[in-house]
Amino acid sequence: MFKGKARTITITLLAAYTVLMLYFLYFGFDRTSNIDNAGYMYNFIPSEIPLYSPIGKDLHIWFFNFANFAAFIPYGIFIPMLFRSSFFRFISIFCISILVLEAIQMVTHLGSFDIDDVLTNTLGAAVGFCAQKLVARSKDTVKGMSKVFTIAILLSIGTIVFVEGMNHFLKDASKVEAGREIGLHELTLKDGSVSWDANLTSFEVAHKKVEPKINLFSRENPGTNTFTLQLDGKYLKISGYSAIPDDVSHGVSTITFILDGEEIDTSSYAVNGPERSNENYFETDIQGAKELTVKITNEDENPNPNVLLWDVTLTEIKN
């Protein structure tokens, strides 16, 4: 247990760290841009704990998921060293606190309620608690704290390896067969509006002619557009192509896919004069999702979309 001056310094630093965490939870990552969104973003059903090694993965998404785990390790280390507590009592209070914070994110439109995040945060806190508990003596010294942090790092690596293996096992156990593919434009629109190019007009990307075969996000849509489609848990994955066509001379756009209130993928596109990028193929698992929201955003004054989507299909789950 910390005592005296060490206790005062630790409480001060932990309070400052908490303020920083609250900033990122409610205001960081441009969260205020969604405050006018009329719908609540949530995921109440656990799918998997998003912890895995970074090898072969999107580093941006990996870092975000890892931070959701690692950022809460200090609470597991320091709170029990400031206030004597059993593991059950600590984890119970921690879970209630995180649930409240997630609920506030949802109702204020400054984020989403995601049960997967709650599980990830709680794992981080549990690793921190175990790390400090495994050091029996002199935890309030530099040498003692070095041992605590070393153990925390080792436990974190072990936890990530275990969780990744468990996710793979559960995914293989629940693997389903793929059925037929249907175009995104064939789905029932639940919210918002979207126009599809009836003529499947061709265009060029990086001086290569593109001829859509299934669907094409119309340039008549507004530059910033959000629409929600009904899935009803019938689909296995979504795939398609996206790019900024050559006749757009400059602009910055993002495409965000949101499943049942949880952001699963965001791609950014930028073009400035002759600098061009090739078409981007995307494929995302949507198994079990009830609804899909697609958000396309222009970061300039162009009233029409800079970026196009085409040949976007969903693969049904075979009955």
Order of alpha helices (4+ residues) and beta strands (2+ residues): alpha-beta-alpha-alpha-alpha-beta-alpha-alpha-beta-beta-beta-beta-beta-beta-beta-beta-beta-beta-beta
